[in-house]
Amino acid sequence: MDEQTAERLDGIGLQDHSVTAEYRIFGPPGTGKTTNLTRQIQRAVDRFGDSSVLVTSFSKAAAAELTNRDTPIDLDRIGTLHSHCFHALGKPAIAEVHVEDWNRMYPRLKITPVSRQVKLDGEDTAEDDDQAKSGDCLLQQLNRHRGMMLGLESWPAAVREFAAKWTTYKKANRLLDFCDLIEVSLLDVPAAPHHPSVMVVDEAQDLNRMQLTLVRSWSECARYLVLAGDDDQTIYAWAGASPDAILDPEIPEDHKVFLKDSIRVPRSVHALSERLIRQVSRRQEKTYRPRPAEGEVVRLSQACYRSPEYRILKTAERHIEQGKQIMFLGSCSYMLRPIIAVLRKNGIPFHNPHRKSNGFWNPLRTASRQSAANRLLALLAGHPGFGEGHCKWRFSDLALWTEWLHRDLVSPGVAEVIAAHPPHQEVSREFLESAFRPEALAGLLRCLGESPHALLNWWKDHLASEFRKRIQFSSDIAALRGPQVLRRPPQVVVGTIHSVKGGQADVVYLFPDLSRAADAQYRQCGPPRDSVIRTFYVGATRARETLYICSAEGGAAVSI
């Protein structure tokens, strides 16, 4: 950012962007904010037309939840704020995507390349990444200072030095970074895309100052601005978010809507979370009532994140047998590695549907047809003992489970021959005889006459060595729990508290531990400590029935 740009932003930031038609919806955990907001959107569509409403949220998935088949809003009017800016600016090349030259020029300031679409869709895992490169940390700090619209003189020297190099690199390569999308739109795009009459902003508490300034600037050309969120759930302080986003400036009381009754949080969890959130220094007072069920809060002694294989696993398996949905939550991703190792060892399926791009949290990836789990299912579906879903192999199935086989088992060029057939055409015995070498075919046919496990073991034994590790978890699940389990969404969710915001589960295991940086914040007073408390408030209020408070590994932990 050069001095001229900084001066222009300072001027914008000092203006009063309060609008008389601004409304705020406060939705504490589980109070049906999405349902309420969907009704508001429908009313706006009914009054102004389906092309006069712009919807934005912290993620594309969250924004899409606000609309349904009965709310005919075009997809280009639904998305994250970054996505709206990206399209308004003509889809510029994004700097964080094109960092190869940067990493060669500055090997000590390497930046991890990102997927443009993942970032635009709000699946940003920066706060979860314990493997971040040095350049990633400085870029995050730079974006935070820019997002808060702080003057250059207040930036740390290391951030200013990094910013100078980064700005030069972007200009030389005609790139914009993700923060530029907001900044340039604020300076050069006077009205929201499609000139809406109504702007609906969900999760408004997670906007930083620059983002909120842009929203209010755009709203001056609209009739109504609806900000929905909950100041108590502001957990993106690392990106410059502040509860002030939904608390300031003051608006008429009749422009505030308070959702009061939770349909998720039971009395015991509600009481604990209320004690926790009332420790913060600034918040909107609100009536918030639990659902009419007692629920349970259980404190697990000698059950920390480093040793989940005893009490934690034992209780979790009992809940799984009861058909309960479970979440394992920590404040940092490295705290989840031990529980993931235990889940893998015991063949317990898990995922994170809120962060589908994170392969470590989504090892099964059943949404991807070419995942290891789907290759295994394509193989076993052709076995007569597979059960529901059994069918004769089609060429699309054959392509999946033969691709990873050792080449010595199949005839030369078989992959091309399979691809030449219609995908849904059934595979004949004659084709198998031509596709496999005689010894391999004999083994395959023998296993088809035995159990599905025999077929699975034959396949595993004949995979090329580079693929055996990739199939291990799926095959363990199939062996221990039956292959049909792979066809269902896992009962277990693993993720950081940030990653599951908006989600819920019957049972939540919450690790109270803090990183060194978060512990330093927690030991302070005011906003730094508040942001840590709010994070664990969000974690606790994901529980619909039972909340387990695990023991802390050391002294760096929140008192819950």
N, C-alpha and C positions, 0 to 999 in steps of 0.2 A: 504494500500500500504506500503510494507516494504522498507527499505533504498536501498537494492540491486535493487529492481524493479525501484525505483525512479531514481537511477543512470543510469540504462539502458535506461529509457525513456528520461532522459536529453540528453543522447548521440544521440538518434534518433532525438529528437526535434531540435538539433543544426545542423543537416545535411541539406544540400541544396537539397531539393527534387524537384526543378524545372525541368521540362522535356521539351525538345525542341518541342515535339509534343503535348503540351498542348494548347487547344483552349478554349476560353471563349465566351459564348453567353449572352449578356446583354438584358434582356427582361423587360422593364418597364410595368406597369399594363395594361393589355388588348392588348398587342402588338402581341399576337399569339405565345408566346414562346413554348407552347406545340406543336402547329402545326409545327413550325420550327424544333423543336427537334425530332419530329416524322419522319420528312423527313431525318434528319441526321442519325437516327437509321436505316431507310430503306436503305440508301446508304451504311452504314457500313455492313448491312446484305448482300446486293448485292455484295459487294466487298470481304468480309471475310467469309461469311457463317453465318447461323442462330445460330450456336453454339459458335460464336466468339465475341459476344457482351454481356456485362454485364450492366444492367440498374439499377440505384438506385435513390431514391428520398426520401423526408422527410416522406412520407407515402406510404403504399402499393397502395392505391387508386390512388395517384398522379403518381406513377411509372407505374401502369397499363394503365393510360390514354395515356402514351407515345407510347404504342404499340397498334396495332389493328389486325384485322383478316388478313390483307395483310402483316403483319410483323411477320413471324412465329418464335418467340423467345419462348423457353421453359419457363414455369412459374418459374422454379428455378433460372432463370437468371434475374428475375425482382423482385424488392422488396426494402425494406429499408436497409441501411447499417448494422443496428443491426441484421436484419434477415439474411443477407448474412454471417455475422460473426457467428451467432448462428449455422447455418448449417455447416460452415467450421470447427467449434470446436466440432462437433459431438452431437449437441443438448443437452448441459449441463443443469442440474437443475438450475433454476433461483432463486436467493435469495429473490427478492421482491415478488415472488409468495409464498414462503414458510417462512412466518414470524410468524407463530403461536408460536413457541418456543421462538423466540426473544421477542415477546410481553409479554410472561409470565415472561421471565427473566428481562426485562426492561420495566415495566409498564409506566414509565414516558417518555419513548422514543418510544412509539408505532408507528408502521409503518402500513399504510393501505395496505392490500394485493391487488395485481393487477392481471389482466388477462395477462398471458404470451403472448397470441396471439394479444391482443389489443395493448400491448406495442411494440411488434415486427412489427405490422402493422402501427405503427406511430400514433395511436390514443391516445396519451399521453395527459391527461388533467391536468397535475400537475400545470401548470401555471394558470389554471382556478379555482382551488379548494380552496374555502374560508373555507372549513371544514377540512383542512389538520391537521393531528396530529403533535405533536412536533417532533417526529422522522422523519416524512415526510419532514419537513422544513430543518432539519439537513442533511438528506440524499441528498436533492436537492442541498444544499450548497456544500456538499462533492463532488457530481458529477460535479458541476460547476468548482470547483478548480481543480479536476482531469482532466476534459475535456480541461481546459485551460493550462494544464501541468505546473501548478505553483508549485514551491518547497514547501516542507512540512513546512519550516520555515515561509512561508507567510500565512499559514492557520490560521484562528482564533482558539484560544485555545479550544473553545467548539466543533469545527469541528474536531480538532485533537483527542480529547477525544472520540468523537462519532466514528471516523474512526477506532480507536484502538479496540473498542468493536465490531464494525461491521465486521472488518477483521477477528478477532478471531472467531466470530460466523460463518462466511462463511467457513473458513478453517475447523472448527470442523464438519460442516455439508456437506462439499464438494459441496459448492454452488458457483456460479458466479453471480454477479449482472450485470445489464445492461451496466454499465460503464466498467466492466471487459471484456465484450464481445469485446469491441473495443480495450482495453489495451492489453489483451492476444493475440488478433489477430495481433496487431502491433508488439508484441515481438516474436510471434511464428508461424505466418502464412505469409510466405514470398511473396506469390502471391495470387491474387484474385481467388475465386472459379472458376473452369472451365478454368482457364488461358485464359482470353479473349484477343483478339487483340485490342478491342476498349472498353473503359470504359466511360459510359455516366452518369454524376452525375447532377441531376436536383436539384433546390433549393439549390445550393452550398453555398449561402451566410448564410445559417442556420447551416452549419457545424461548430463545435468548433475546436480548434486547434488539438486535438488528432484525431478527425475523419478525418480532412483534411490531417493530416500527414499520416494516414493509407491509404487514397485514393491515395496520391502521391507515397507512398511506393509501393503499389500494381501496380501503373501505370508504374513503372520502368520495369515491365515484359510485358507490353502491347505496342502496336504501337502508340495508340492515347488516349488521355484523353480529354474529352469534359466536361467542367464545365459550367452549365447554371444557371442563376439566375439574381438577381438585388440587388446591394448593398443597394439601397434605401429601400428595403423591408426586411432588416435584423431585425427581431423582436423577435428573441430567445436569447437575451442577457442574460436572466435569466439562460440559459443553457450553457452559455459561447460562444455563437456565436458572430462573429464580422464581419463587412464588409471587414476586411482585408482578409478574406477567398477567396474572389473573386477579390481582388485588388492587392494582393501580391503573389509571387514576380512579377516583371515586365516581361512581355512577348512581343514578337514582335507585332507591331500594326496590322499587317496583320493576326494575330491569334485571333483578337478580332472581334466579330460580334455584331453590334448594331441594334436592332429592333426599329424602329422609330415611327410607326403609330399605335395609339390605335384604336381598333374597339369597345371599351367599353366607355371610359371616355369622356364626352362631354366638350365643351369649358369652361363653367363656373366652373365645378368641377375641370377640369385640371388646371385652373388659380389658384384656391385656393390651390390645392395640391402642385403646383410648388412653391408658396410662402412659404408653410410650409416646404417642403423638403430642400429648399435652406438655411435653418437655421442651418443645421447640419455642423459639422466642417470638415468632410472628406467624399468625394463621387467622383465617376467617372462622369465627365461631359459627357453629352450625349444629342443628339437631340431627343426630345420626343414630338410628336404632338398629339393633341386631335382628336377625330372623328368629322366629320363635322356636328355637331348639337350643339345648344346653351346649352341645359339642364338648370338646375336651382339649385341654392343654396338658401335655405330658413333657416333663423334663427328664431327658435321658442322661444319667450320670455315666461317666467313663465311656462315652460314645461320641468321640470327636470326629472331625472330617478325615483325619489320618487313619482311623481304625474303625471303618464302617462294617467290617465283616462279621461282627458278633451281634450286639443288641440291635443295631440299626437294620441289618439284613434280616434278622429273625422277625422283627415286627413288620418289616415291609413285606416279607413273603406271606405273612398271615393276611395282611390287607389285600394283597394281590389275589390270594385264593378266594377272598370275599368279593372280588370283582371291583375293588375300589381303584380310583384314579389317584396316582401318587406323584408328588413333586419333590425333588431334591434341590434345594436352593442354597447358594452361597453368594457372597459379595464379590468374589473373584473366581475366574475360571479355573485357576490352578487348584483351588480347594475342592473341585469336583472330580479331579483325576482319580483319587482313591475309590470313590463310589462307582465311577465308571468301570474301573478295573474289576471291582467286585461283581458288578452286574454282568460284565462280559464273562467272567470266570464261571458264573452260575447260570449262564444262558438265559438271562432275563432281558427281554426286549425293552429298549428305551428310545426316546427321541426328544426333539425340541421343536414342536410345530410352529413356534413363534420365530425361530431362527433356522429356517430350512437350509440356508446356505452354509451353515457350520457343519461340516462333515464329521467332526469329532463328536458332536452331540446327536448326529443323525446317521449312524453307521449303516442302517438298513436301507434308507432312502428308497422306500417302496414306490414313491411317486415317480421315480425314474425307471423306465422299463428296463434299462440296461444295468440296473444295480445287481449286486451279488445275490440279494434275496430273491429278486424276480427271475434271475437265471435258474436258481435252485427250484423255484416254484414251477417254472416252465419245464424243467426236467421231470419233477415228481408228478405233475398233473397228468402225464401220460401213463402213469402206473395204475393198473386196475384197483389197487388198494388205497389210492389217494383219498377216496371219499368224495365229499361234495366238491364239485369243480373238476372232477375227472373227465378227461376227454382225450381223444386221439391226438397225437402230436400234429401240430400244424407247422408249416415251414418257418413261420415267425418264431415258434418255440424252439425248433431245431437250431435256428440261427443263433439264438441266445445261449443255449447250454453246450453247443459244440464249439463255440468261438474260443473258449479258454482251454479246450482239450489239447493234450500234447499232439503235435502234428503227426507223429508216427502212427497214430490210431486211425487216421482218416485218409481217404484217397486224395491225391494231389488236386488242388483247385476246387475242393468241395464247397468252400465258402461262397465262391462265385456261382457255383451251380445252384446252391440253396437260394441265394439272393435272386436268381433268375425266375424262381417259381412265385406264384401269387402267395402272399403272406398267410392267408387263411386257408389255403389248400391243405388237406390232410396228407400226411407223409405215409407212403405205402411201404410194405415190407420189402418190396423189390428195390425201392430207393435206398433203404437202409443197407441192403446188401451191396449196393453199388458205392455207397458213401463211406462205409467202414471196412477196414481190413478184416479178413476172416476171423482172426483170433479175438480182436476187439468186439466184433459183432456177436461172436459166441458168448462172450462175457456179458454183454449188454442184454441179450435175449434171455440168458439164464437169470439175471437179476430181475427182469420184468416178470418172471414166474415166481420170484421169491417175494420178500417184503420190500416196502418202499425204502426202508433203511439200507437194505442190501444195494439197491440201485444208487442211493445217495453215496454210500461208501465206495462203490465202483467208480462213480464220477469223481469223487475227491481224490481217489488214488491215481486217477489218470489225468488230472489237471496239470498243465504246464506249471513248473515250480514257482514262477512269478505271481501266479494267481491263487495259490493255496492259502496264503495268509488272509487274502481278501474275502474268502468264502468261509473262514473259520467260525466267525460269530453266528452267521446265519445257519450254518450246519449244526452248530451246538444247540441252537434254539430248536431246530427241527428235530434233532435227536432226543432232546430232553422233554420238549413240550408239544411236539407234533408240528408238522409243516404248516398246518392250517393257521397256527398262531401268527405266522408271517403275513397272512392276508388281512389281519386286523390291525388297527392302529395300536401301538404299544400303550399299556396302562401307565407306564412310568415316563415322566418328563424330567429331564436333567437340564439345568441351566443356571445362569446367574439371575439374581433378582431383577436386574435391568431387562434381561432377555424375555422374561415371562410376564412383564407388565401387561395387564389386561386379561391374563389367564387365571384359571382357578383349578383346584383339584380337591378331591374328597379329603386327602391326607397330605400334609406338607411337612417335610423335614427341613428345618431351618438351621444352618450353621452360623453361629453368631460371630465368627472370626472376622478380623479386619486385616487388610494389608498394612504395611508400615505407613504409607501415606494417609490412608483412611484413619488409622489410629491417631496420627498427629492431628487430623481434623477433629476427631471426636474429643480430644483432650482440650480443645479450645472452647470458647463461648461464642454464641451467636450463630450466624449463617453457616460457618464451616461445620460445627457440631450438628446443626439442624439438618443439614443435607444427609449426614450419615443416619440420623434417627429416621428420617423420612424413608430412606431406602429399606430399612428393616420393618418399618410400618407396612410398606407395600408387600414385602415378603410374607409377613405374618397374615395379612388379610387375603392371601390367596386361598386359605384353608376354608373348606366348606363344612368339614366335620371335626377333624383332629389336627392339631398343630403340635408337632414334636420340636421342642427346643433342645438341640444337641449340645453337648458340653463343648467348651472352648478348648482349643489346643494349647493356648498359652494366655498371657495377660492381655494381648491385643484383641479385644472383643467388646461387643456392645452388651450392655446390661439390659436384658429383656425380662 
